[in-house]
Amino acid sequence: MATVPRQIASAALRRFEYRVVDTGKDLEDVLNKLGAEGWEVVGVTTKKQLLIAPPQAIILKRERVEPLVAV
């Protein structure tokens, strides 16, 4: 039986979780705290679908860390 190197196996199991944050007064503080927890901004939404409209919500993602399971 062939074994898969750990580096390749871990790449195959990458999973992400997503979060949507409404814009508000303390947005910079909230984003800094989430960034420290590993969250990255991947997009924004606007109230009106116009490029000049301010962001209504910010979409974040981070990689989920799960232990490898032997198969």
matplotlib code that plots the C-alpha trace (Angstrom):
import matplotlib.pyplot as plt

x = [0.0, 1.4, 1.6, 0.9, 3.5, 2.1, 2.7, 0.6, -2.1, -2.5, -2.9, -5.7, -7.6, -7.6, -11.0, -12.0, -14.7, -16.3, -17.7, -19.6, -19.1, -21.4, -19.7, -20.0, -18.3, -15.5, -14.9, -11.1, -10.8, -13.0, -11.0, -7.7, -8.9, -10.2, -6.9, -5.0, -7.2, -6.2, -9.2, -8.5, -10.7, -11.8, -14.6, -17.1, -20.7, -22.5, -26.0, -26.4, -24.4, -22.4, -18.6, -18.8, -21.0, -19.4, -19.1, -22.2, -20.5, -17.1, -16.5, -13.7, -12.2, -9.7, -8.3, -9.8, -7.1, -8.2, -6.0, -5.2, -7.1, -5.3, -7.0]
y = [0.0, 3.4, 6.2, 9.8, 12.2, 14.4, 17.6, 16.5, 15.0, 18.3, 20.3, 18.0, 18.6, 22.5, 23.9, 27.4, 29.2, 32.4, 35.3, 38.5, 41.6, 44.6, 48.0, 50.2, 52.8, 50.6, 48.7, 49.3, 47.8, 44.9, 44.1, 44.4, 41.9, 39.5, 39.8, 38.8, 35.7, 34.7, 36.2, 37.8, 40.1, 38.5, 40.9, 43.6, 44.1, 47.4, 48.5, 49.7, 47.7, 50.8, 51.0, 54.4, 53.2, 52.6, 49.0, 47.6, 44.4, 42.9, 39.2, 37.4, 33.9, 31.9, 28.4, 25.8, 23.8, 20.2, 17.3, 14.7, 11.5, 8.3, 6.4]
z = [0.0, -1.0, 1.6, 0.8, 2.2, 5.0, 3.0, 0.1, 2.4, 4.3, 1.1, 0.0, 3.3, 3.2, 4.3, 4.9, 6.9, 5.9, 7.9, 7.0, 9.0, 8.8, 8.5, 11.5, 13.7, 15.1, 11.9, 11.9, 15.4, 14.6, 11.4, 13.3, 15.9, 13.3, 11.4, 14.5, 14.6, 11.1, 9.1, 5.7, 3.7, 0.4, -0.7, 0.1, -0.7, -1.3, -0.6, -4.2, -6.8, -7.7, -7.6, -5.8, -3.0, 0.4, 1.6, 3.3, 4.6, 4.4, 3.6, 5.5, 5.3, 7.3, 6.9, 9.3, 11.1, 11.4, 12.5, 9.8, 10.0, 9.0, 6.2]

ax = plt.figure().add_subplot(projection="3d")
ax.plot(x, y, z, "-o")
ax.set_aspect("equal")
plt.show()
